[in-house]
């Protein structure tokens, strides 16, 4: 879903990935957490 959001927003700032997150800081936190999870799975 994260990638879907990223594609929908055309990569216009990762803040767009924060589903329902209106605070850029909150969206950034979601992205950071998702990034860590992805790295842990590799």
DOFI-781537 format. One record per residue: x, y, z of N, C-alpha, C, CB in turn; residue in three letters. Coordinates in nm, 3 decimals. Glycine has a CB too. Layout:
BEGIN
<pt <X, Y, Z>, <X, Y, Z>, <X, Y, Z>, <X, Y, Z>, "ALA">,
...
// end
This chain:
BEGIN
<pt <0.084, -0.120, 0.000>, <0.000, 0.000, 0.000>, <0.087, 0.125, 0.000>, <-0.095, 0.001, 0.122>, "UNK">,
<pt <0.201, 0.115, 0.068>, <0.291, 0.230, 0.071>, <0.338, 0.264, -0.070>, <0.412, 0.201, 0.161>, "UNK">,
<pt <0.377, 0.161, -0.145>, <0.424, 0.186, -0.280>, <0.311, 0.241, -0.367>, <0.482, 0.058, -0.343>, "UNK">,
<pt <0.190, 0.190, -0.344>, <0.075, 0.238, -0.420>, <0.056, 0.387, -0.396>, <-0.053, 0.160, -0.383>, "UNK">,
<pt <0.064, 0.426, -0.269>, <0.049, 0.568, -0.236>, <0.161, 0.648, -0.301>, <0.050, 0.589, -0.083>, "UNK">,
<pt <0.282, 0.594, -0.298>, <0.397, 0.662, -0.356>, <0.375, 0.686, -0.505>, <0.526, 0.581, -0.333>, "UNK">,
<pt <0.326, 0.582, -0.574>, <0.302, 0.593, -0.717>, <0.190, 0.693, -0.745>, <0.266, 0.455, -0.776>, "UNK">,
<pt <0.084, 0.685, -0.666>, <-0.030, 0.775, -0.685>, <0.013, 0.920, -0.672>, <-0.141, 0.743, -0.584>, "UNK">,
<pt <0.101, 0.945, -0.576>, <0.147, 1.082, -0.555>, <0.264, 1.116, -0.647>, <0.187, 1.101, -0.408>, "UNK">,
<pt <0.304, 1.021, -0.730>, <0.412, 1.048, -0.823>, <0.544, 1.075, -0.752>, <0.377, 1.165, -0.911>, "UNK">,
<pt <0.555, 1.023, -0.631>, <0.680, 1.044, -0.557>, <0.697, 1.189, -0.514>, <0.798, 1.000, -0.642>, "UNK">,
<pt <0.588, 1.264, -0.513>, <0.596, 1.406, -0.475>, <0.607, 1.419, -0.324>, <0.474, 1.484, -0.528>, "UNK">,
<pt <0.721, 1.385, -0.272>, <0.741, 1.395, -0.127>, <0.687, 1.272, -0.056>, <0.673, 1.520, -0.072>, "UNK">,
<pt <0.771, 1.208, 0.024>, <0.729, 1.086, 0.095>, <0.617, 1.115, 0.194>, <0.847, 1.024, 0.168>, "UNK">,
<pt <0.595, 1.243, 0.226>, <0.488, 1.279, 0.319>, <0.353, 1.231, 0.266>, <0.485, 1.432, 0.343>, "UNK">,
<pt <0.342, 1.221, 0.134>, <0.216, 1.176, 0.074>, <0.184, 1.032, 0.109>, <0.222, 1.192, -0.077>, "UNK">,
<pt <0.285, 0.957, 0.154>, <0.264, 0.817, 0.188>, <0.192, 0.804, 0.321>, <0.397, 0.742, 0.191>, "UNK">,
<pt <0.207, 0.906, 0.406>, <0.144, 0.899, 0.538>, <-0.007, 0.898, 0.526>, <0.189, 1.017, 0.626>, "UNK">,
<pt <-0.065, 0.780, 0.516>, <-0.209, 0.769, 0.500>, <-0.279, 0.822, 0.625>, <-0.250, 0.622, 0.473>, "UNK">,
<pt <-0.355, 0.929, 0.608>, <-0.427, 0.986, 0.721>, <-0.339, 1.070, 0.811>, <-0.491, 0.878, 0.801>, "UNK">,
<pt <-0.211, 1.080, 0.778>, <-0.120, 1.159, 0.860>, <-0.111, 1.300, 0.802>, <0.021, 1.093, 0.867>, "UNK">,
<pt <-0.169, 1.394, 0.871>, <-0.169, 1.532, 0.820>, <-0.044, 1.606, 0.866>, <-0.295, 1.607, 0.865>, "UNK">,
<pt <0.022, 1.551, 0.967>, <0.144, 1.615, 1.017>, <0.264, 1.557, 0.942>, <0.159, 1.594, 1.171>, "UNK">,
<pt <0.339, 1.639, 0.869>, <0.456, 1.592, 0.794>, <0.550, 1.511, 0.881>, <0.531, 1.710, 0.733>, "UNK">,
<pt <0.563, 1.550, 1.006>, <0.651, 1.476, 1.098>, <0.599, 1.336, 1.121>, <0.665, 1.551, 1.232>, "UNK">,
<pt <0.468, 1.325, 1.135>, <0.406, 1.194, 1.156>, <0.424, 1.107, 1.033>, <0.255, 1.209, 1.190>, "UNK">,
<pt <0.403, 1.166, 0.916>, <0.420, 1.093, 0.791>, <0.564, 1.046, 0.779>, <0.380, 1.181, 0.669>, "UNK">,
<pt <0.657, 1.135, 0.815>, <0.799, 1.099, 0.808>, <0.829, 0.982, 0.899>, <0.886, 1.220, 0.846>, "UNK">,
<pt <0.765, 0.980, 1.015>, <0.786, 0.870, 1.109>, <0.736, 0.738, 1.050>, <0.714, 0.898, 1.242>, "UNK">,
<pt <0.623, 0.743, 0.981>, <0.567, 0.623, 0.919>, <0.663, 0.571, 0.813>, <0.428, 0.652, 0.858>, "UNK">,
<pt <0.718, 0.663, 0.734>, <0.811, 0.625, 0.628>, <0.937, 0.565, 0.687>, <0.846, 0.747, 0.540>, "UNK">,
<pt <0.987, 0.627, 0.792>, <1.109, 0.578, 0.856>, <1.088, 0.438, 0.911>, <1.155, 0.673, 0.968>, "UNK">,
<pt <0.974, 0.416, 0.974>, <0.945, 0.285, 1.032>, <0.931, 0.181, 0.921>, <0.817, 0.290, 1.118>, "UNK">,
<pt <0.862, 0.217, 0.814>, <0.844, 0.125, 0.702>, <0.980, 0.091, 0.641>, <0.750, 0.186, 0.595>, "UNK">,
<pt <1.066, 0.191, 0.631>, <1.199, 0.170, 0.575>, <1.279, 0.072, 0.659>, <1.274, 0.302, 0.562>, "UNK">,
<pt <1.273, 0.087, 0.790>, <1.347, -0.003, 0.879>, <1.295, -0.145, 0.866>, <1.337, 0.044, 1.026>, "UNK">,
<pt <1.163, -0.159, 0.858>, <1.104, -0.292, 0.845>, <1.148, -0.359, 0.716>, <0.951, -0.283, 0.850>, "UNK">,
<pt <1.155, -0.280, 0.608>, <1.197, -0.334, 0.479>, <1.341, -0.384, 0.488>, <1.184, -0.228, 0.367>, "UNK">,
<pt <1.427, -0.305, 0.551>, <1.567, -0.344, 0.562>, <1.583, -0.468, 0.647>, <1.649, -0.230, 0.621>, "UNK">,
<pt <1.501, -0.481, 0.751>, <1.509, -0.597, 0.840>, <1.468, -0.724, 0.769>, <1.422, -0.576, 0.964>, "UNK">,
<pt <1.381, -0.712, 0.671>, <1.332, -0.830, 0.599>, <1.434, -0.879, 0.497>, <1.201, -0.797, 0.529>, "UNK">,
<pt <1.523, -0.792, 0.456>, <1.621, -0.830, 0.353>, <1.721, -0.928, 0.411>, <1.694, -0.705, 0.297>, "UNK">,
// end
